[in-house]
């Protein structure tokens, strides 16, 4: 039996400012760097055989301390890049809601039917996530313990794919910055063990849940 760790990157200034980030290649901020170190410490004694991550800067910066703590490298994959939000990228929620009210309503209430302005639909993203899984499992099989560092939107879609959840329900899954969702892999049969575990990095009494990565 192998394990799959789906890990979201640490905080960026766009996360802190509640802006849609998407393909904007933001680095981690000071808090995000601290979170990445806490992630590495938390996972120090967990079995990890291979680390894959989104090729975007914030994911690579999160994967680097983990890889160092395990004395291994990480492999960036373009297939794991965050959802392209098109014309929404860099904008705050309120402005998007004002300029695209119908699209925002679809995004929040029927994400599986959302048609983005100049971006990717979640069905497009699901095909990309499946291609990433196919690539990883073809090379690693289902017995290894694999860490995959990516983004909030990507991890929600990954969980939908692995657990058979309709895409219209993806916002029912919380994925905080630097959280770990751990799944057991029984030769391709996936069982969720924990989802959105960020206890190791959480400030006492605080937990931030911002939808859009």
DAMO-V690024 format. One record per backbone hydrogen bond with DSSP energy under -0.5 kcal/mol. NH is the residue of the N-H (numbers start at 1). CO is the residue of the C=O. If there is no record, write none. Layout:
# DAMO-V690024
nh={NH;NH}
co={CO;CO}
This chain:
# DAMO-V690024
nh={2;2;4;5;6;6;7;7;8;9;16;17;18;19;20;21;24;26;29;33;34;35;36;37;38;39;40;41;42;43;44;45;46;49;50;52;53;54;55;58;59;60;61;62;63;64;65;66;67;68;69;70;71;72;75;76;77;80;81;85;87;88;89;90;91;93;96;97;98;99;100;104;105;106;107;108;109;110;113;114;114;116;118;119;120;122;125;126;127;128;129;130;131;132;133;134;135;136;137;138;139;140;141;146;146;147;148;149;150;150;155;156;157;158;159;160;161;162;163;164;165;169;170;172;173;174;178;179;180;181;182;182;183;184;185;186;186;187;187;189;190;191;193;194;197;198;201;202;206;211;213}
co={142;185;183;146;4;181;5;148;179;150;12;13;15;14;91;212;21;24;11;29;30;31;32;33;34;35;36;37;38;39;41;42;43;145;145;147;75;149;77;26;56;56;57;58;59;60;61;62;63;64;65;66;68;67;51;74;53;77;78;83;117;85;86;20;88;18;92;93;94;95;96;100;101;102;103;104;105;106;110;110;111;114;116;116;84;111;121;122;123;124;125;126;127;128;129;130;131;132;133;134;135;136;137;3;144;50;5;52;7;148;151;152;153;154;155;156;157;158;159;160;160;166;167;169;170;172;9;176;197;6;180;194;4;191;2;184;189;142;185;186;188;184;182;182;180;196;198;198;203;209;211}
